Amino acid sequence: MRSRQSSRPWLVCLGGAVALFAVMGLGVNVFSIYQPAIVRLNHFTDAQGSWITTTRSLFILAALLCVNQLCARVGLRLVMTLGALLVGVGRLCFACADRFSIYCAAAALTGVGYCWAGMVPVSLAIGRWFRDRRGLALGLASAGSGVSTVFAPVLLTGVMERYGMTAAFLCEGTVMFLCGALVWLLVRDDPVRLGLEPYGQEESTSGPARSPNSREMGLSRGRRALLLLAALFLGAAGGPGFSHLTMLYTSAGYDSLYIAALLSYLGAMISLGKILCGQVYDRLGSRGGDWFAFGSLLLSLVLCCLAPVGGALLPFLAITAFGLGMSITAVSPARWAADLYGEQDYESGVRTITVFFTAGIFVFGPLPGILADWLGSYVPSYAVFFALLLAAFLIVRGLYRKRA
């Protein structure tokens, strides 16, 4: 009994990693390698290419509005499994797509599946199964999205060049269905139903782990609005800023295989960054974690603006910093929800922050394509993303100072 009690939370964490491996890593992150080919082969404009990912973001946003209620009604395990399977169906639709409307429909399926097996249900599962080391557990689970980004870009680029884009999408769909089966085997809804205790319960009888500045009462309504504005701005850099990296470096003249290699390296940095960020939050608190995540991503955006300079070093440094900074999209919102909303509102706080983050992806999603059509470059978009992310950093840290 004791062994089972200590291992089951980490199996749930592994199940979350598998879910994010499928829906966030393969379903969203790796999709950027297809975007240049989709635009080129179908003779789409850059704006149409951006609208495919924006459609995905719109349906993520719509699904987020009811994901907490769905998880409460049918359970985290079933919702996460269905999410992985739905993204697999979306991949099959991409494989059959021959016009813009079908690409958008496939993106819509991906968006709903991403929400159902994404960071909100994974954060809720970690919150239920862990009292201690919650930051580490969330970092390990969210690192699953980076693992798929390590090898998939190079493999899928090779498949596309040899067999075509349809074959690559079919391969991904098969992997999605296998991941859905693994999620069903690993994830469980609640430790109480199994007669178990959350990890760390024996060390802490006062409820979920709190940071030193966490209080029972959350932010005022006005300060919550500021936090959600920061999440909206964060969506620009964490969404279209990430998904248009391939377009940025393709338009700067870099070879497609080199870009695919950079994306594989990016996956390793995403995994490392999320694990490190979780440890930093656990050990140094919100201040240290925010400086790590925001600082890395701000640096990467500056380096992205230098893409036209050329050479191999600047893209390498930009991708390194970007991967480390992407922890802000997975680990940080759960920490902000616990600290600034309070533990009683933790689950609704995670969802609300994620809703506004996704709204930022939707609002700013078309911006890179529109500016590229207008100005002939993706660099101005990354300058805008830098300004928005800096504003988000100042808002978040200002709210923590007011709480203190």
VENMOFEN-V768359 format. One record per residue. RES is the residue in one letter. SS is DSSP state (H for helix, E for strand, C for the rest). BURIAL is I if it has 9 or more other C-alpha atoms within 8 Angstrom, else O. Layout:
res = {RES | RES}
ss = {SS | SS}
burial = {BURIAL | BURIAL}
This chain:
res = {M | R | S | R | Q | S | S | R | P | W | L | V | C | L | G | G | A | V | A | L | F | A | V | M | G | L | G | V | N | V | F | S | I | Y | Q | P | A | I | V | R | L | N | H | F | T | D | A | Q | G | S | W | I | T | T | T | R | S | L | F | I | L | A | A | L | L | C | V | N | Q | L | C | A | R | V | G | L | R | L | V | M | T | L | G | A | L | L | V | G | V | G | R | L | C | F | A | C | A | D | R | F | S | I | Y | C | A | A | A | A | L | T | G | V | G | Y | C | W | A | G | M | V | P | V | S | L | A | I | G | R | W | F | R | D | R | R | G | L | A | L | G | L | A | S | A | G | S | G | V | S | T | V | F | A | P | V | L | L | T | G | V | M | E | R | Y | G | M | T | A | A | F | L | C | E | G | T | V | M | F | L | C | G | A | L | V | W | L | L | V | R | D | D | P | V | R | L | G | L | E | P | Y | G | Q | E | E | S | T | S | G | P | A | R | S | P | N | S | R | E | M | G | L | S | R | G | R | R | A | L | L | L | L | A | A | L | F | L | G | A | A | G | G | P | G | F | S | H | L | T | M | L | Y | T | S | A | G | Y | D | S | L | Y | I | A | A | L | L | S | Y | L | G | A | M | I | S | L | G | K | I | L | C | G | Q | V | Y | D | R | L | G | S | R | G | G | D | W | F | A | F | G | S | L | L | L | S | L | V | L | C | C | L | A | P | V | G | G | A | L | L | P | F | L | A | I | T | A | F | G | L | G | M | S | I | T | A | V | S | P | A | R | W | A | A | D | L | Y | G | E | Q | D | Y | E | S | G | V | R | T | I | T | V | F | F | T | A | G | I | F | V | F | G | P | L | P | G | I | L | A | D | W | L | G | S | Y | V | P | S | Y | A | V | F | F | A | L | L | L | A | A | F | L | I | V | R | G | L | Y | R | K | R | A}
ss = {C | H | H | H | H | H | H | H | H | H | H | H | H | H | H | H | H | H | H | H | H | H | H | H | H | H | H | H | H | C | C | H | H | H | H | H | H | H | H | H | H | H | C | C | C | H | H | H | H | H | H | H | H | H | H | H | H | H | H | H | H | H | H | H | H | H | H | H | H | H | H | H | H | H | C | H | H | H | H | H | H | H | H | H | H | H | H | H | H | H | H | H | H | H | H | H | C | C | C | H | H | H | H | H | H | H | H | H | H | H | H | H | H | H | H | H | C | C | H | H | H | H | H | H | H | H | H | H | H | E | C | C | C | H | H | H | H | H | H | H | H | H | C | H | H | H | H | H | H | H | H | H | H | H | H | H | H | H | H | H | H | H | H | C | H | H | H | H | H | H | H | H | H | H | H | H | H | H | H | H | H | H | H | H | H | H | C | C | C | C | C | H | H | H | C | C | C | C | E | C | C | C | C | C | C | C | C | C | C | C | C | C | C | C | C | C | C | C | C | C | H | H | H | H | H | H | H | H | H | H | H | H | H | H | H | H | H | H | H | H | H | H | H | C | H | H | H | H | H | H | H | C | C | C | C | H | H | H | H | H | H | H | H | H | H | H | H | H | H | H | H | H | H | H | H | H | H | H | H | H | H | H | H | H | H | H | H | H | H | H | H | H | H | H | H | H | H | H | H | H | H | H | H | H | C | C | H | H | H | C | C | C | H | H | H | H | H | H | H | H | H | H | H | H | H | H | H | H | H | C | C | H | H | H | H | H | H | H | H | H | H | C | H | H | H | H | H | H | H | H | H | H | H | H | H | H | H | H | H | H | H | H | H | H | H | C | H | H | H | H | H | H | H | H | H | C | C | C | H | H | H | H | H | H | H | H | H | H | H | H | H | H | H | H | H | H | H | H | H | H | H | H | H | C}
burial = {O | O | O | O | I | I | O | O | I | I | I | I | I | I | I | I | I | I | I | I | I | I | I | I | I | I | I | I | I | I | I | I | I | I | I | I | O | I | I | O | O | O | O | I | O | I | I | I | I | I | I | I | I | I | I | I | I | I | I | I | I | I | I | I | I | O | I | I | O | I | I | O | O | O | I | I | I | I | I | I | I | I | I | I | I | I | I | I | I | I | I | I | I | I | I | O | I | O | O | O | O | I | I | I | I | I | I | I | I | I | I | I | I | I | I | I | I | I | I | I | I | I | I | I | I | I | I | I | I | I | I | I | I | I | I | I | I | I | I | I | I | I | I | I | I | I | I | I | I | I | I | I | I | I | O | I | I | O | I | I | O | O | I | I | I | I | I | I | I | I | O | I | I | I | I | I | I | O | I | I | I | I | I | I | O | I | I | O | I | I | I | O | O | O | O | O | I | I | I | I | I | O | O | I | O | O | O | I | O | I | O | O | O | I | I | O | O | I | I | O | O | O | I | I | O | I | I | I | I | I | I | I | I | I | I | I | I | I | I | I | I | I | I | I | I | I | I | I | I | I | I | I | O | I | O | O | O | O | I | I | I | I | I | I | I | I | I | I | I | I | I | I | I | I | I | I | I | I | I | I | I | I | O | I | I | I | I | I | I | I | O | I | I | I | I | I | I | I | I | I | I | I | I | I | I | I | I | O | O | O | O | O | O | I | I | I | I | I | I | I | I | I | I | I | I | I | I | I | I | I | I | I | I | I | I | I | I | I | I | I | I | I | I | O | I | I | I | O | I | I | I | I | I | I | I | I | I | I | I | I | I | I | O | I | I | I | I | I | I | I | I | I | I | O | O | O | I | I | I | I | I | I | I | O | I | I | O | I | I | I | I | I | I | O | I | I | I | O | I | I | O | O | O | O}
